[in-house]
Amino acid sequence: MYFESYRDIMEQVSQLLHQKMLLHQDAFVHNLPQLDDFIRPIIREITRLFLEKTYSHFASLAIKRTRKPGMTTHRNITIKVSTLYGVVPVYSPYLYDKKNRCSCRPVN
């Protein structure tokens, strides 16, 4: 569905990784299976960083859409979301309106 719309980005990232990996080509010339072990943690960290940026974006959006006039940040909280690619920290404030005595955590 959306996969094909990301093809150009996947090609760009693939090309960048390929160019960088060529700096270590002597290590893989006679041991191709080692390449998989080499690239796995790199791909995992790229994905984790992508998720961190994406979660942060949607958390900010949720906060902006939920915050009503008079609401202030009562507590700054960062939650940890466990993903297949590692733990991702996400800002999740506790919002409070003192006058109307209402509160919410839009990210949770």
Secondary structure, 3 states (H helix, E strand, C coil): CCHHHHHHHHHHHHHHHHHHHHHHHHHHCCCCHHHHHHHHHHHHHHHHHHHHHHHHHHHHHHHHHHCCCCCEEEECCEEEEEECCEEEEEECCEEEECCCCEEECCCC
